[in-house]
Amino acid sequence: MSEDRDTAAAIANAVYNAVGVRMAGTPISPMQLCAALALRRKED
């Protein structure tokens, strides 16, 4: 189970490094990512 958490954390960090949005939970869906990006754009 620890490996699953490590993998999920690595994917979440890769998403953050790629797009600059930290996702709070898993699984990360394309719709959640798009919503988070839109929210960040409104805040900027």
N, CA, C and O atoms as a Maestro MAE file, in Angstrom:
{
 s_m_m2io_version
 :::
 2.0.0
}

f_m_ct {
 s_m_title
 :::
 protein
 m_atom[176] {
  # First column is atom index #
  i_m_mmod_type
  r_m_x_coord
  r_m_y_coord
  r_m_z_coord
  i_m_residue_number
  s_m_chain_name
  s_m_pdb_residue_name
  s_m_pdb_atom_name
  i_m_atomic_number
  :::
  1 25 0.817 -1.210 0.000 1 A "MET " " N  " 7
  2 3 0.000 0.000 0.000 1 A "MET " " CA " 6
  3 2 0.851 1.259 0.000 1 A "MET " " C  " 6
  4 15 0.457 2.269 -0.583 1 A "MET " " O  " 8
  5 25 1.992 1.216 0.634 2 A "SER " " N  " 7
  6 3 2.871 2.370 0.666 2 A "SER " " CA " 6
  7 2 3.309 2.752 -0.746 2 A "SER " " C  " 6
  8 15 3.462 3.933 -1.057 2 A "SER " " O  " 8
  9 25 3.509 1.754 -1.590 3 A "GLU " " N  " 7
  10 3 3.920 2.018 -2.967 3 A "GLU " " CA " 6
  11 2 2.841 2.774 -3.722 3 A "GLU " " C  " 6
  12 15 3.150 3.635 -4.546 3 A "GLU " " O  " 8
  13 25 1.566 2.460 -3.451 4 A "ASP " " N  " 7
  14 3 0.466 3.165 -4.100 4 A "ASP " " CA " 6
  15 2 0.464 4.630 -3.723 4 A "ASP " " C  " 6
  16 15 0.275 5.495 -4.578 4 A "ASP " " O  " 8
  17 25 0.678 4.919 -2.424 5 A "ARG " " N  " 7
  18 3 0.718 6.315 -1.979 5 A "ARG " " CA " 6
  19 2 1.904 7.044 -2.586 5 A "ARG " " C  " 6
  20 15 1.785 8.202 -2.987 5 A "ARG " " O  " 8
  21 25 3.052 6.371 -2.657 6 A "ASP " " N  " 7
  22 3 4.240 6.990 -3.245 6 A "ASP " " CA " 6
  23 2 4.006 7.316 -4.720 6 A "ASP " " C  " 6
  24 15 4.405 8.375 -5.203 6 A "ASP " " O  " 8
  25 25 3.357 6.396 -5.423 7 A "THR " " N  " 7
  26 3 3.066 6.614 -6.838 7 A "THR " " CA " 6
  27 2 2.089 7.769 -7.016 7 A "THR " " C  " 6
  28 15 2.287 8.622 -7.881 7 A "THR " " O  " 8
  29 25 1.041 7.802 -6.205 8 A "ALA " " N  " 7
  30 3 0.062 8.887 -6.289 8 A "ALA " " CA " 6
  31 2 0.713 10.231 -5.982 8 A "ALA " " C  " 6
  32 15 0.427 11.228 -6.645 8 A "ALA " " O  " 8
  33 25 1.580 10.260 -4.986 9 A "ALA " " N  " 7
  34 3 2.275 11.505 -4.637 9 A "ALA " " CA " 6
  35 2 3.188 11.954 -5.770 9 A "ALA " " C  " 6
  36 15 3.265 13.145 -6.072 9 A "ALA " " O  " 8
  37 25 3.873 11.015 -6.392 10 A "ALA " " N  " 7
  38 3 4.758 11.356 -7.508 10 A "ALA " " CA " 6
  39 2 3.968 11.913 -8.686 10 A "ALA " " C  " 6
  40 15 4.403 12.867 -9.331 10 A "ALA " " O  " 8
  41 25 2.817 11.326 -8.968 11 A "ILE " " N  " 7
  42 3 1.978 11.829 -10.060 11 A "ILE " " CA " 6
  43 2 1.442 13.217 -9.738 11 A "ILE " " C  " 6
  44 15 1.448 14.101 -10.594 11 A "ILE " " O  " 8
  45 25 0.976 13.413 -8.502 12 A "ALA " " N  " 7
  46 3 0.474 14.735 -8.100 12 A "ALA " " CA " 6
  47 2 1.576 15.789 -8.195 12 A "ALA " " C  " 6
  48 15 1.322 16.911 -8.633 12 A "ALA " " O  " 8
  49 25 2.784 15.443 -7.794 13 A "ASN " " N  " 7
  50 3 3.901 16.385 -7.902 13 A "ASN " " CA " 6
  51 2 4.257 16.662 -9.352 13 A "ASN " " C  " 6
  52 15 4.610 17.790 -9.694 13 A "ASN " " O  " 8
  53 25 4.169 15.651 -10.211 14 A "ALA " " N  " 7
  54 3 4.445 15.855 -11.636 14 A "ALA " " CA " 6
  55 2 3.413 16.802 -12.252 14 A "ALA " " C  " 6
  56 15 3.761 17.666 -13.057 14 A "ALA " " O  " 8
  57 25 2.149 16.636 -11.873 15 A "VAL " " N  " 7
  58 3 1.100 17.546 -12.362 15 A "VAL " " CA " 6
  59 2 1.393 18.962 -11.891 15 A "VAL " " C  " 6
  60 15 1.307 19.907 -12.676 15 A "VAL " " O  " 8
  61 25 1.737 19.116 -10.618 16 A "TYR " " N  " 7
  62 3 2.052 20.450 -10.085 16 A "TYR " " CA " 6
  63 2 3.238 21.071 -10.827 16 A "TYR " " C  " 6
  64 15 3.201 22.246 -11.194 16 A "TYR " " O  " 8
  65 25 4.282 20.282 -11.043 17 A "ASN " " N  " 7
  66 3 5.459 20.804 -11.740 17 A "ASN " " CA " 6
  67 2 5.147 21.173 -13.187 17 A "ASN " " C  " 6
  68 15 5.735 22.107 -13.732 17 A "ASN " " O  " 8
  69 25 4.235 20.451 -13.802 18 A "ALA " " N  " 7
  70 3 3.905 20.700 -15.203 18 A "ALA " " CA " 6
  71 2 2.995 21.905 -15.390 18 A "ALA " " C  " 6
  72 15 3.191 22.688 -16.320 18 A "ALA " " O  " 8
  73 25 2.000 22.065 -14.516 19 A "VAL " " N  " 7
  74 3 0.995 23.105 -14.750 19 A "VAL " " CA " 6
  75 2 0.871 24.122 -13.631 19 A "VAL " " C  " 6
  76 15 0.178 25.127 -13.788 19 A "VAL " " O  " 8
  77 25 1.531 23.882 -12.497 20 A "GLY " " N  " 7
  78 3 1.519 24.850 -11.413 20 A "GLY " " CA " 6
  79 2 0.271 24.839 -10.556 20 A "GLY " " C  " 6
  80 15 -0.013 25.815 -9.863 20 A "GLY " " O  " 8
  81 25 -0.478 23.750 -10.594 21 A "VAL " " N  " 7
  82 3 -1.695 23.630 -9.794 21 A "VAL " " CA " 6
  83 2 -1.548 22.403 -8.907 21 A "VAL " " C  " 6
  84 15 -1.295 21.298 -9.389 21 A "VAL " " O  " 8
  85 25 -1.711 22.612 -7.597 22 A "ARG " " N  " 7
  86 3 -1.636 21.500 -6.650 22 A "ARG " " CA " 6
  87 2 -3.017 20.879 -6.513 22 A "ARG " " C  " 6
  88 15 -3.975 21.555 -6.140 22 A "ARG " " O  " 8
  89 25 -3.114 19.597 -6.812 23 A "MET " " N  " 7
  90 3 -4.376 18.867 -6.699 23 A "MET " " CA " 6
  91 2 -4.463 18.258 -5.304 23 A "MET " " C  " 6
  92 15 -3.478 17.729 -4.789 23 A "MET " " O  " 8
  93 25 -5.651 18.335 -4.691 24 A "ALA " " N  " 7
  94 3 -5.813 17.922 -3.297 24 A "ALA " " CA " 6
  95 2 -6.025 16.424 -3.132 24 A "ALA " " C  " 6
  96 15 -5.646 15.870 -2.100 24 A "ALA " " O  " 8
  97 25 -6.604 15.767 -4.089 25 A "GLY " " N  " 7
  98 3 -6.914 14.362 -3.896 25 A "GLY " " CA " 6
  99 2 -6.673 13.542 -5.136 25 A "GLY " " C  " 6
  100 15 -6.307 14.059 -6.192 25 A "GLY " " O  " 8
  101 25 -6.885 12.260 -4.985 26 A "THR " " N  " 7
  102 3 -6.750 11.359 -6.119 26 A "THR " " CA " 6
  103 2 -8.029 10.573 -6.262 26 A "THR " " C  " 6
  104 15 -8.730 10.396 -5.266 26 A "THR " " O  " 8
  105 25 -8.366 10.105 -7.404 27 A "PRO " " N  " 7
  106 3 -7.635 10.269 -8.661 27 A "PRO " " CA " 6
  107 2 -7.800 11.683 -9.224 27 A "PRO " " C  " 6
  108 15 -8.793 12.360 -8.959 27 A "PRO " " O  " 8
  109 25 -6.836 12.098 -9.982 28 A "ILE " " N  " 7
  110 3 -6.875 13.413 -10.629 28 A "ILE " " CA " 6
  111 2 -7.506 13.215 -12.001 28 A "ILE " " C  " 6
  112 15 -6.944 12.540 -12.865 28 A "ILE " " O  " 8
  113 25 -8.676 13.809 -12.189 29 A "SER " " N  " 7
  114 3 -9.355 13.672 -13.479 29 A "SER " " CA " 6
  115 2 -9.067 14.901 -14.339 29 A "SER " " C  " 6
  116 15 -8.739 15.966 -13.816 29 A "SER " " O  " 8
  117 25 -9.188 14.751 -15.644 30 A "PRO " " N  " 7
  118 3 -9.006 15.902 -16.525 30 A "PRO " " CA " 6
  119 2 -9.959 17.051 -16.193 30 A "PRO " " C  " 6
  120 15 -9.579 18.219 -16.266 30 A "PRO " " O  " 8
  121 25 -11.200 16.715 -15.827 31 A "MET " " N  " 7
  122 3 -12.169 17.767 -15.489 31 A "MET " " CA " 6
  123 2 -11.753 18.517 -14.223 31 A "MET " " C  " 6
  124 15 -11.886 19.739 -14.163 31 A "MET " " O  " 8
  125 25 -11.257 17.811 -13.221 32 A "GLN " " N  " 7
  126 3 -10.794 18.460 -11.991 32 A "GLN " " CA " 6
  127 2 -9.608 19.370 -12.291 32 A "GLN " " C  " 6
  128 15 -9.522 20.482 -11.771 32 A "GLN " " O  " 8
  129 25 -8.706 18.895 -13.122 33 A "LEU " " N  " 7
  130 3 -7.529 19.682 -13.470 33 A "LEU " " CA " 6
  131 2 -7.929 20.941 -14.239 33 A "LEU " " C  " 6
  132 15 -7.411 22.025 -13.966 33 A "LEU " " O  " 8
  133 25 -8.837 20.806 -15.188 34 A "CYS " " N  " 7
  134 3 -9.311 21.973 -15.939 34 A "CYS " " CA " 6
  135 2 -9.993 22.983 -15.025 34 A "CYS " " C  " 6
  136 15 -9.798 24.189 -15.176 34 A "CYS " " O  " 8
  137 25 -10.791 22.499 -14.080 35 A "ALA " " N  " 7
  138 3 -11.461 23.395 -13.134 35 A "ALA " " CA " 6
  139 2 -10.441 24.114 -12.258 35 A "ALA " " C  " 6
  140 15 -10.580 25.310 -12.002 35 A "ALA " " O  " 8
  141 25 -9.427 23.406 -11.801 36 A "ALA " " N  " 7
  142 3 -8.399 24.024 -10.968 36 A "ALA " " CA " 6
  143 2 -7.612 25.065 -11.755 36 A "ALA " " C  " 6
  144 15 -7.268 26.121 -11.223 36 A "ALA " " O  " 8
  145 25 -7.327 24.771 -13.018 37 A "LEU " " N  " 7
  146 3 -6.632 25.745 -13.863 37 A "LEU " " CA " 6
  147 2 -7.490 26.987 -14.105 37 A "LEU " " C  " 6
  148 15 -6.976 28.106 -14.084 37 A "LEU " " O  " 8
  149 25 -8.783 26.801 -14.332 38 A "ALA " " N  " 7
  150 3 -9.683 27.937 -14.533 38 A "ALA " " CA " 6
  151 2 -9.770 28.787 -13.280 38 A "ALA " " C  " 6
  152 15 -9.789 30.015 -13.363 38 A "ALA " " O  " 8
  153 25 -9.822 28.147 -12.119 39 A "LEU " " N  " 7
  154 3 -9.875 28.877 -10.852 39 A "LEU " " CA " 6
  155 2 -8.602 29.677 -10.634 39 A "LEU " " C  " 6
  156 15 -8.654 30.831 -10.208 39 A "LEU " " O  " 8
  157 25 -7.474 29.073 -10.923 40 A "ARG " " N  " 7
  158 3 -6.201 29.793 -10.780 40 A "ARG " " CA " 6
  159 2 -6.133 30.988 -11.720 40 A "ARG " " C  " 6
  160 15 -5.617 32.047 -11.361 40 A "ARG " " O  " 8
  161 25 -6.664 30.805 -12.936 41 A "ARG " " N  " 7
  162 3 -6.657 31.912 -13.907 41 A "ARG " " CA " 6
  163 2 -7.508 33.075 -13.405 41 A "ARG " " C  " 6
  164 15 -7.129 34.233 -13.577 41 A "ARG " " O  " 8
  165 25 -8.660 32.780 -12.782 42 A "LYS " " N  " 7
  166 3 -9.529 33.830 -12.231 42 A "LYS " " CA " 6
  167 2 -8.854 34.562 -11.086 42 A "LYS " " C  " 6
  168 15 -9.037 35.768 -10.919 42 A "LYS " " O  " 8
  169 25 -8.067 33.826 -10.289 43 A "GLU " " N  " 7
  170 3 -7.399 34.430 -9.136 43 A "GLU " " CA " 6
  171 2 -6.240 35.321 -9.541 43 A "GLU " " C  " 6
  172 15 -5.882 36.239 -8.803 43 A "GLU " " O  " 8
  173 25 -5.643 35.067 -10.711 44 A "ASP " " N  " 7
  174 3 -4.493 35.862 -11.163 44 A "ASP " " CA " 6
  175 2 -4.907 37.140 -11.763 44 A "ASP " " C  " 6
  176 15 -4.060 37.923 -12.193 44 A "ASP " " O  " 8
  :::
 }
 m_bond[175] {
  # First column is bond index #
  i_m_from
  i_m_to
  i_m_order
  :::
  1 1 2 1
  2 2 3 1
  3 3 4 2
  4 3 5 1
  5 5 6 1
  6 6 7 1
  7 7 8 2
  8 7 9 1
  9 9 10 1
  10 10 11 1
  11 11 12 2
  12 11 13 1
  13 13 14 1
  14 14 15 1
  15 15 16 2
  16 15 17 1
  17 17 18 1
  18 18 19 1
  19 19 20 2
  20 19 21 1
  21 21 22 1
  22 22 23 1
  23 23 24 2
  24 23 25 1
  25 25 26 1
  26 26 27 1
  27 27 28 2
  28 27 29 1
  29 29 30 1
  30 30 31 1
  31 31 32 2
  32 31 33 1
  33 33 34 1
  34 34 35 1
  35 35 36 2
  36 35 37 1
  37 37 38 1
  38 38 39 1
  39 39 40 2
  40 39 41 1
  41 41 42 1
  42 42 43 1
  43 43 44 2
  44 43 45 1
  45 45 46 1
  46 46 47 1
  47 47 48 2
  48 47 49 1
  49 49 50 1
  50 50 51 1
  51 51 52 2
  52 51 53 1
  53 53 54 1
  54 54 55 1
  55 55 56 2
  56 55 57 1
  57 57 58 1
  58 58 59 1
  59 59 60 2
  60 59 61 1
  61 61 62 1
  62 62 63 1
  63 63 64 2
  64 63 65 1
  65 65 66 1
  66 66 67 1
  67 67 68 2
  68 67 69 1
  69 69 70 1
  70 70 71 1
  71 71 72 2
  72 71 73 1
  73 73 74 1
  74 74 75 1
  75 75 76 2
  76 75 77 1
  77 77 78 1
  78 78 79 1
  79 79 80 2
  80 79 81 1
  81 81 82 1
  82 82 83 1
  83 83 84 2
  84 83 85 1
  85 85 86 1
  86 86 87 1
  87 87 88 2
  88 87 89 1
  89 89 90 1
  90 90 91 1
  91 91 92 2
  92 91 93 1
  93 93 94 1
  94 94 95 1
  95 95 96 2
  96 95 97 1
  97 97 98 1
  98 98 99 1
  99 99 100 2
  100 99 101 1
  101 101 102 1
  102 102 103 1
  103 103 104 2
  104 103 105 1
  105 105 106 1
  106 106 107 1
  107 107 108 2
  108 107 109 1
  109 109 110 1
  110 110 111 1
  111 111 112 2
  112 111 113 1
  113 113 114 1
  114 114 115 1
  115 115 116 2
  116 115 117 1
  117 117 118 1
  118 118 119 1
  119 119 120 2
  120 119 121 1
  121 121 122 1
  122 122 123 1
  123 123 124 2
  124 123 125 1
  125 125 126 1
  126 126 127 1
  127 127 128 2
  128 127 129 1
  129 129 130 1
  130 130 131 1
  131 131 132 2
  132 131 133 1
  133 133 134 1
  134 134 135 1
  135 135 136 2
  136 135 137 1
  137 137 138 1
  138 138 139 1
  139 139 140 2
  140 139 141 1
  141 141 142 1
  142 142 143 1
  143 143 144 2
  144 143 145 1
  145 145 146 1
  146 146 147 1
  147 147 148 2
  148 147 149 1
  149 149 150 1
  150 150 151 1
  151 151 152 2
  152 151 153 1
  153 153 154 1
  154 154 155 1
  155 155 156 2
  156 155 157 1
  157 157 158 1
  158 158 159 1
  159 159 160 2
  160 159 161 1
  161 161 162 1
  162 162 163 1
  163 163 164 2
  164 163 165 1
  165 165 166 1
  166 166 167 1
  167 167 168 2
  168 167 169 1
  169 169 170 1
  170 170 171 1
  171 171 172 2
  172 171 173 1
  173 173 174 1
  174 174 175 1
  175 175 176 2
  :::
 }
}
